[in-house]
Amino acid sequence: MGRTFVLLSSPFLGPVVWAPVASALTARGYDVIVPSLPRDPLFSPDEVLRALDNAVPRLGELVLVPNSNAGLYVPALVASRPVRATVFLDAVLPPESDRIPVAPAGLIATLRDRVGADGLLPLWSEWWPEEDVAALFPDQQTRRRVEADQRRVPWDYLTAEVDVPAGWATNPAGLRGLRCHVRQ
């Protein structure tokens, strides 16, 4: 089995955010997996990890590429399978061990009053000012696809913590903090 890129999207967004990157890597001959999480909004960090754990192969030369909140789940994935490298693309960088909150205190404070009567947060694109969100998309069609693939998450998910197994940080990794548009 050759090198496989595993593109991990944030639990707040769906896998469609990776479509242009997946296409570009596939066109260059790489194997690409873009796991999809369940649409059910009632999930915990443990459920997210189980879904990712089931979707990510345990063989081959894996390169994990988490974005945003998906970085939280890299340590457990690295601990349970051979991972050649990880590229954190504008993603949470977990500590070497212990626990990490799903969201920073500032984001929790910002969203505390936005929880719906059903206990769910609004869609991710509704968390930010319109001008900031609009700047993320190359066109309205892309924005509609990404927004249609978002999922609402429970407030309890945002305030939870994720266990970080020791030893994961010895795996080769790189960190990119950038905003870019990938056009096909």
C-alpha positions as CSV (number, residue, x, y, z in Angstrom):
1,M,0.0,0.0,0.0
2,G,1.4,3.4,-1.0
3,R,1.2,6.8,0.8
4,T,-2.3,7.7,1.7
5,F,-3.3,11.3,2.6
6,V,-6.1,11.3,5.2
7,L,-7.7,14.8,5.2
8,L,-9.5,15.4,8.5
9,S,-12.1,18.1,8.6
10,S,-13.4,19.7,11.8
11,P,-16.4,18.1,13.4
12,F,-18.1,21.5,12.7
13,L,-17.7,21.2,9.0
14,G,-18.2,18.3,6.6
15,P,-15.6,16.7,4.3
16,V,-16.6,18.9,1.3
17,V,-14.1,21.5,2.6
18,W,-11.4,19.1,1.4
19,A,-12.8,18.4,-2.0
20,P,-10.4,20.6,-4.0
21,V,-7.3,19.3,-2.1
22,A,-8.5,15.7,-2.5
23,S,-8.9,16.2,-6.2
24,A,-5.5,17.8,-6.6
25,L,-3.7,15.0,-4.6
26,T,-5.6,12.3,-6.5
27,A,-4.7,13.9,-9.8
28,R,-1.0,13.6,-8.7
29,G,-1.5,9.9,-8.1
30,Y,-1.9,9.9,-4.3
31,D,-4.5,7.8,-2.5
32,V,-6.8,10.1,-0.5
33,I,-9.3,9.4,2.2
34,V,-11.6,12.1,3.5
35,P,-13.5,10.7,6.5
36,S,-17.1,11.8,7.0
37,L,-18.5,12.0,10.5
38,P,-22.1,11.1,11.3
39,R,-24.7,13.8,10.6
40,D,-26.3,13.2,14.0
41,P,-25.5,16.4,16.0
42,L,-25.5,14.6,19.4
43,F,-21.9,13.5,19.5
44,S,-19.1,13.7,22.0
45,P,-15.3,13.8,21.5
46,D,-15.3,10.0,22.1
47,E,-17.9,9.5,19.3
48,V,-15.9,11.7,16.9
49,L,-12.7,9.7,17.7
50,R,-14.6,6.4,17.2
51,A,-15.9,7.6,13.8
52,L,-12.4,8.7,12.7
53,D,-10.8,5.6,14.1
54,N,-13.1,3.4,12.0
55,A,-12.5,5.5,8.8
56,V,-8.7,5.8,8.9
57,P,-6.8,2.7,7.8
58,R,-4.4,0.9,10.0
59,L,-2.0,-0.1,7.2
60,G,0.2,1.8,4.7
61,E,2.1,5.1,4.8
62,L,-0.5,7.5,6.3
63,V,-0.1,11.2,6.2
64,L,-2.7,12.8,8.4
65,V,-3.8,16.4,7.5
66,P,-6.1,17.8,10.1
67,N,-7.8,21.2,9.8
68,S,-9.0,23.2,12.7
69,N,-10.6,21.2,15.5
70,A,-9.7,17.9,13.9
71,G,-6.1,18.4,15.2
72,L,-7.5,17.3,18.6
73,Y,-7.9,13.7,17.3
74,V,-4.4,13.2,15.8
75,P,-2.7,11.9,19.0
76,A,-5.1,9.0,19.4
77,L,-4.9,8.2,15.7
78,V,-1.1,8.2,15.8
79,A,-1.1,6.0,18.9
80,S,-3.3,3.3,17.2
81,R,-1.8,3.0,13.7
82,P,1.4,3.7,11.7
83,V,1.4,7.3,10.7
84,R,4.3,8.5,8.6
85,A,3.7,12.2,9.2
86,T,1.1,14.8,10.2
87,V,0.6,18.2,8.6
88,F,-1.5,20.4,10.9
89,L,-3.2,22.8,8.5
90,D,-4.5,25.8,10.5
91,A,-5.3,23.1,13.1
92,V,-5.3,22.7,16.9
93,L,-1.8,21.5,18.0
94,P,-2.4,19.2,21.0
95,P,0.1,19.0,23.9
96,E,2.4,16.0,24.2
97,S,0.1,14.3,26.7
98,D,-2.7,14.9,29.2
99,R,-6.0,16.5,28.1
100,I,-6.9,19.4,25.9
101,P,-10.2,21.4,25.9
102,V,-12.2,21.1,22.7
103,A,-12.5,24.9,22.5
104,P,-10.5,27.8,24.1
105,A,-12.2,29.8,26.8
106,G,-12.6,32.8,24.6
107,L,-14.6,30.9,22.0
108,I,-16.7,29.3,24.7
109,A,-17.5,32.8,26.2
110,T,-18.4,34.1,22.7
111,L,-20.8,31.3,21.9
112,R,-22.3,30.7,25.4
113,D,-25.3,32.9,24.6
114,R,-25.8,31.5,21.1
115,V,-26.9,28.0,22.2
116,G,-30.4,27.1,20.9
117,A,-33.2,25.8,23.0
118,D,-32.3,22.3,21.7
119,G,-28.8,22.6,23.3
120,L,-27.1,22.9,19.9
121,L,-24.8,25.7,18.6
122,P,-25.6,27.5,15.4
123,L,-23.8,26.3,12.3
124,W,-20.1,27.2,12.3
125,S,-20.5,29.9,9.5
126,E,-23.0,31.7,11.7
127,W,-20.4,32.1,14.6
128,W,-18.5,34.8,12.8
129,P,-19.2,38.2,11.2
130,E,-20.4,37.9,7.6
131,E,-17.5,39.7,6.1
132,D,-15.0,37.3,7.7
133,V,-17.0,34.3,6.5
134,A,-17.4,35.6,3.0
135,A,-13.7,36.1,2.7
136,L,-13.1,32.4,3.2
137,F,-14.8,31.3,-0.1
138,P,-13.7,31.8,-3.7
139,D,-17.3,32.0,-4.9
140,Q,-21.0,31.6,-3.8
141,Q,-21.2,28.0,-5.2
142,T,-18.4,26.9,-3.0
143,R,-19.8,28.6,0.0
144,R,-23.2,27.0,-0.5
145,R,-21.6,23.5,-0.7
146,V,-19.6,24.0,2.4
147,E,-22.5,25.5,4.4
148,A,-24.8,22.6,3.3
149,D,-22.2,20.2,4.7
150,Q,-21.9,21.8,8.1
151,R,-23.4,20.2,11.2
152,R,-24.7,21.7,14.4
153,V,-22.9,20.5,17.5
154,P,-24.1,20.3,21.1
155,W,-22.9,22.9,23.5
156,D,-21.6,20.0,25.7
157,Y,-19.2,19.0,22.9
158,L,-17.7,22.5,22.8
159,T,-17.1,22.4,26.6
160,A,-15.6,18.9,26.7
161,E,-12.0,17.8,26.8
162,V,-10.0,15.3,24.7
163,D,-7.5,12.8,26.2
164,V,-4.1,13.1,24.6
165,P,-2.0,9.8,24.8
166,A,1.6,10.3,25.6
167,G,4.2,9.6,22.9
168,W,2.3,10.8,19.9
169,A,4.5,13.9,19.5
170,T,7.5,11.9,18.4
171,N,5.8,11.4,15.1
172,P,7.1,13.7,12.3
173,A,4.8,16.7,12.0
174,G,4.5,20.1,10.4
175,L,2.3,23.1,11.2
176,R,0.9,25.5,8.7
177,G,-1.2,28.4,9.8
178,L,-2.6,29.9,6.8
179,R,-5.7,30.8,4.8
180,C,-5.7,29.8,1.2
181,H,-8.1,29.0,-1.6
182,V,-7.4,25.9,-3.6
183,R,-8.9,26.2,-7.1
184,Q,-9.3,23.3,-9.4
